[in-house]
Amino acid sequence: MRSVVVVGGGVMGSAAAWALTAAGAEVTLLEQFEPGHDKGSSHGSSRIFRLAYDDPFYVDLAARSLPLWRRLEEESGQELLALTGAVDHGTAERIEAIGAALRGAGHPCAFLDPDAAAERWPGMRFDERVLFHPDAGRVHADRATAAFQAVAAAGGAQVRHAVRVERIVTGRAGQPEVVTGDGVLAADAVVLAVGGWAPELVGRAVPGLPRLRVTQEQPVHFPAADPLAWPSFLHHRANVYGLGSVDGVKVGLHGAGPVVDPERRDRRVDPEALRQLTDYARTWLPGVDAAGASATTCLYTTTPDHGFVVDRHGAVTVLAGFSGHGFKFAPLLGVLAADLVAGSPGPVRFALGPR
Ligand SMILES: Cc1cc2nc3c(=O)[nH]c(=O)nc-3n(C[C@H](O)[C@H](O)[C@H](O)COP(=O)(O)OP(=O)(O)OC[C@H]3O[C@@H](n4cnc5c(N)ncnc54)[C@H](O)[C@@H]3O)c2cc1C
């Protein structure tokens, strides 16, 4: 049995620990903060799940992720993924391209005119053609990360919080060693899934990490009647995404936040960003209480091509750069990480190296 240390207990490291444990590895997961912390990218009650991308490659990844979410639900005994459908509107060419990619892969979808869409989703306003696809909705983010960890732990993984990894070094026998504040752990392989901390820790451990831009994003929850019935939505012309959740209707600007250092950010919400989202809600979301915004912060770690880094260098596997859209793919990325550790190649698109 191979011993693997996974560094980072966000959704990606937790998914990797889950998949590696299922594959028979002896896994130790190390996370610097407490369970359920809100300092990285994976916290909160909701993330969009959708098949809809204009690139068939991502449509395929999302479709392969869906049954793995269902597997995690079965193994953990928890509901994690609710399919309420997704609505895309704005920018006709984009909507056409997404529809073509969905249809090309055989996934159901339908175009609606703005009036028909407003009748179906009275909480939203539309002024252009709308694309709907049913195999979409929300993942409960906190529960999903905890479920990956719980199932991994039930399978024998050691899940350790409040352990900060200082660096990765090569031991005398050539195997990787993980240096923590408490000591050194040797392993056959290491998986680094450290979110916004990747430029520092991963950049020192492997060559070829693409340039990563770490930003503080500031989504807002608005009160609404029956938010759990809302579809997830992307308004392409406004660069806005949203979805219903137990906390209300969440709305955010995609990748519009300031560059930050995860170690030093003050986590204060920019009043201008809050004002923009409130104005957006007043104009486009008649079904929410635009005066009741409650904002939070979260990190994006974005690569130059908005694609991910899922690759291995020697005994070190890297999961990084999820560019604000990685959560939906987490169980599949965990499986790909386990495959990389076992020696299989990763997706060429996600290789280390310049982008
Ligand atoms: C506002 C917002 C909305 C989003 N919406 C969506 C969406 O709707 N759909 C979607 O698919 N994706 C979405 N995403 C993206 C998705 O949430 C992220 O891609 C995903 O959570 C990244 O997870 P991660 O595990 O890579 O990072 P993180 O969750 O940040 O996990 C990394 C972990 O590593 C730990 N760590 C770092 N350094 C060390 C160290 N030295 N030692 C030990 N531990 C360490 C950190 O503490 C952290 O817990 C959104 C992201 C944000 C911020």
The ligand as an SDF file (V2000), in Angstrom:
LIG
                    3D

 53 58  0  0  0  0  0  0  0  0999 V2000
  -17.0940   33.1660   -4.2380 C   0  0  0  0  0  0  0  0  0  0  0  0
  -16.8010   31.8870   -4.9360 C   0  0  0  0  0  0  0  0  0  0  0  0
  -17.8090   31.2840   -5.6760 C   0  0  0  0  0  0  0  0  0  0  0  0
  -17.5510   30.1020   -6.3660 C   0  0  0  0  0  0  0  0  0  0  0  0
  -18.5640   29.5260   -7.0500 N   0  0  0  0  0  0  0  0  0  0  0  0
  -18.3620   28.3510   -7.6860 C   0  0  0  0  0  0  0  0  0  0  0  0
  -19.4400   27.6910   -8.3060 C   0  0  0  0  0  0  0  0  0  0  0  0
  -20.5700   28.1610   -8.2510 O   0  0  0  0  0  0  0  0  0  0  0  0
  -19.1990   26.5070   -8.9330 N   0  0  0  0  0  0  0  0  0  0  0  0
  -17.9610   25.9630   -8.9860 C   0  0  0  0  0  0  0  0  0  0  0  0
  -17.8020   24.9080   -9.5990 O   0  0  0  0  0  0  0  0  0  0  0  0
  -16.9050   26.5500   -8.3650 N   0  0  0  0  0  0  0  0  0  0  0  0
  -17.0810   27.7240   -7.7180 C   0  0  0  0  0  0  0  0  0  0  0  0
  -16.0570   28.3390   -7.0660 N   0  0  0  0  0  0  0  0  0  0  0  0
  -14.7210   27.7450   -7.1280 C   0  0  0  0  0  0  0  0  0  0  0  0
  -14.5200   26.6690   -6.0870 C   0  0  0  0  0  0  0  0  0  0  0  0
  -15.1400   27.0020   -4.8790 O   0  0  0  0  0  0  0  0  0  0  0  0
  -13.0190   26.4830   -5.9300 C   0  0  0  0  0  0  0  0  0  0  0  0
  -12.4950   26.1190   -7.2010 O   0  0  0  0  0  0  0  0  0  0  0  0
  -12.6610   25.3820   -4.9370 C   0  0  0  0  0  0  0  0  0  0  0  0
  -13.3160   25.5830   -3.7040 O   0  0  0  0  0  0  0  0  0  0  0  0
  -11.1490   25.3720   -4.7320 C   0  0  0  0  0  0  0  0  0  0  0  0
  -10.8540   24.4580   -3.6980 O   0  0  0  0  0  0  0  0  0  0  0  0
   -9.3610   24.2050   -3.1910 P   0  0  0  0  0  0  0  0  0  0  0  0
   -9.4300   22.9850   -2.3610 O   0  0  0  0  0  0  0  0  0  0  0  0
   -8.4510   24.2450   -4.3690 O   0  0  0  0  0  0  0  0  0  0  0  0
   -8.9960   25.5080   -2.3450 O   0  0  0  0  0  0  0  0  0  0  0  0
   -9.3050   25.8360   -0.7990 P   0  0  0  0  0  0  0  0  0  0  0  0
  -10.7180   25.6020   -0.4890 O   0  0  0  0  0  0  0  0  0  0  0  0
   -8.7750   27.2000   -0.5220 O   0  0  0  0  0  0  0  0  0  0  0  0
   -8.4730   24.7720   -0.0230 O   0  0  0  0  0  0  0  0  0  0  0  0
   -7.0820   24.8550    0.1360 C   0  0  0  0  0  0  0  0  0  0  0  0
   -6.7880   24.4800    1.5570 C   0  0  0  0  0  0  0  0  0  0  0  0
   -5.3930   24.3280    1.7340 O   0  0  0  0  0  0  0  0  0  0  0  0
   -5.0860   24.7650    3.0220 C   0  0  0  0  0  0  0  0  0  0  0  0
   -3.6560   25.0860    3.0830 N   0  0  0  0  0  0  0  0  0  0  0  0
   -3.0250   26.0450    2.3890 C   0  0  0  0  0  0  0  0  0  0  0  0
   -1.7210   26.0630    2.6800 N   0  0  0  0  0  0  0  0  0  0  0  0
   -1.5360   25.0920    3.5990 C   0  0  0  0  0  0  0  0  0  0  0  0
   -0.3920   24.6450    4.3200 C   0  0  0  0  0  0  0  0  0  0  0  0
    0.8150   25.1850    4.1100 N   0  0  0  0  0  0  0  0  0  0  0  0
   -0.5460   23.6260    5.2010 N   0  0  0  0  0  0  0  0  0  0  0  0
   -1.7710   23.0510    5.3960 C   0  0  0  0  0  0  0  0  0  0  0  0
   -2.8800   23.4620    4.7560 N   0  0  0  0  0  0  0  0  0  0  0  0
   -2.7610   24.4640    3.8660 C   0  0  0  0  0  0  0  0  0  0  0  0
   -5.9680   26.0010    3.2070 C   0  0  0  0  0  0  0  0  0  0  0  0
   -6.1210   26.3490    4.5540 O   0  0  0  0  0  0  0  0  0  0  0  0
   -7.2500   25.5540    2.5470 C   0  0  0  0  0  0  0  0  0  0  0  0
   -8.1530   24.9750    3.4670 O   0  0  0  0  0  0  0  0  0  0  0  0
  -16.2750   29.5210   -6.3440 C   0  0  0  0  0  0  0  0  0  0  0  0
  -15.2650   30.1190   -5.5830 C   0  0  0  0  0  0  0  0  0  0  0  0
  -15.5240   31.2800   -4.8850 C   0  0  0  0  0  0  0  0  0  0  0  0
  -14.4300   31.9010   -4.0830 C   0  0  0  0  0  0  0  0  0  0  0  0
  1  2  1  0
  2  3  1  0
  2 52  2  0
  3  4  2  0
  4  5  1  0
  4 50  1  0
  5  6  2  0
  6  7  1  0
  6 13  1  0
  7  8  2  0
  7  9  1  0
  9 10  1  0
 10 11  2  0
 10 12  1  0
 12 13  2  0
 13 14  1  0
 14 15  1  0
 14 50  1  0
 15 16  1  0
 16 17  1  0
 16 18  1  0
 18 19  1  0
 18 20  1  0
 20 21  1  0
 20 22  1  0
 22 23  1  0
 23 24  1  0
 24 25  2  0
 24 26  1  0
 24 27  1  0
 27 28  1  0
 28 29  2  0
 28 30  1  0
 28 31  1  0
 31 32  1  0
 32 33  1  0
 33 34  1  0
 33 48  1  0
 34 35  1  0
 35 36  1  0
 35 46  1  0
 36 37  1  0
 36 45  1  0
 37 38  2  0
 38 39  1  0
 39 40  1  0
 39 45  2  0
 40 41  1  0
 40 42  2  0
 42 43  1  0
 43 44  2  0
 44 45  1  0
 46 47  1  0
 46 48  1  0
 48 49  1  0
 50 51  2  0
 51 52  1  0
 52 53  1  0
M  END
$$$$
